[in-house]
């Protein structure tokens, strides 16, 4: 029965992250193909505006991934407003109207801040229809003074590097522009560093998740489609031969190049395994098996004094716990544990079931990211003890809705710290065999801290220190409290 409970819990959490079917229309919506740039907003009297416009123009002349559109007339229109220019260009509704008027999907937005003898440049790639920031680059530039001028300074090279980095941070590297038989055309080439024999990983956007309150993009969800080997490279265009298609997938226009692998070593052939098998990186979460040893203590205080003697015992425990990421912000947790101990010569046990949902303080890109979160959930703990008037050991049950917080933080190399705590808010408790009626109040506090070690691939080792304090007070002054403390080695599997 206990094994069945653990299995059902794991199945429940896995089902929360079943993949959705890919939607080709999403690839069409997010082409990131048409591009314009806005006049920079700064506190330096606009001295860089014309020069940056020339730098951006020269940079994008060398490629054909993006169709550049000049936003003629938009800057004077924005300058004539009574609202500050830097405020207008950060307004999603204004950006949406610019997108509609000029039929442009992407905008480069530049902010420049004069800070003592340096200028701080912040360049943002914005998805104009929604005002989403898709990538950001920041760099500092030392004032060259008037006698040197901009052209002979480091600014042109710094801007070019910044634009390279800005584009590299976009959610995909290139786009499929044509498919004919087993040959695909992509809109990147020699100018973007592409070389013959490289392997293109092609994927389709199956979903773009948006924040329910901020309405910003939280996560790009991808589904692999195919792999293709580059055969011919031109300045900004390449042709590749399809070498593998995922089952059930079709190559079509607008699908994306997500990754590029280096050419095969000399002497190896496609048939001999030229393309290395893809390693299946964990993307959902983890499940862990735990064995613990520690101490159980029970205190019954019939007089509400602080020096009532208690009973304690060696505690042994086993548990299964799991965490899954529903997207880059939301997570779900579950735990089922059984503990065993002896009080007054009789064997007792505690069964605990915990279900929780959490919200990360910052977006995560993978299940390995360091992060902190707030969580809430439901927990029930049933303690089975033989009723004894001598030790006042009686069966008891605690259940509550709780809130808390947790986090995972890197320590050193392969070591990571885990911390978490729960505080019961809406609680109920019962120990009927005490004959004292319903308790007037109860408490349930859990603290967990530990360290994980990345053993290999998807396997981690973990050591936890767990503490759980349960208590109830009665109107007649009596109190009944139980504490469980354990040191718990674990094996974790990321999936």
PyMOL commands that set and color helices and strands:
alter all, ss='L'
color gray80, all
select helices_A, chain A and resi 2-15+24-29+49-61+74-79+85-88+92-102+155-168+190-192+432-434
alter helices_A, ss='H'
color red, helices_A
select strands_A, chain A and resi 34-37+41-42+67-68+106-115+118-127+132-142+174-180+183-186+199-210+217-233+238-245+256-261+285-301+310-325+330-343+346-360+371-384+396-412+415-430+441-456+459-473+479-494
alter strands_A, ss='S'
color yellow, strands_A
deselect
rebuild
show_as cartoon
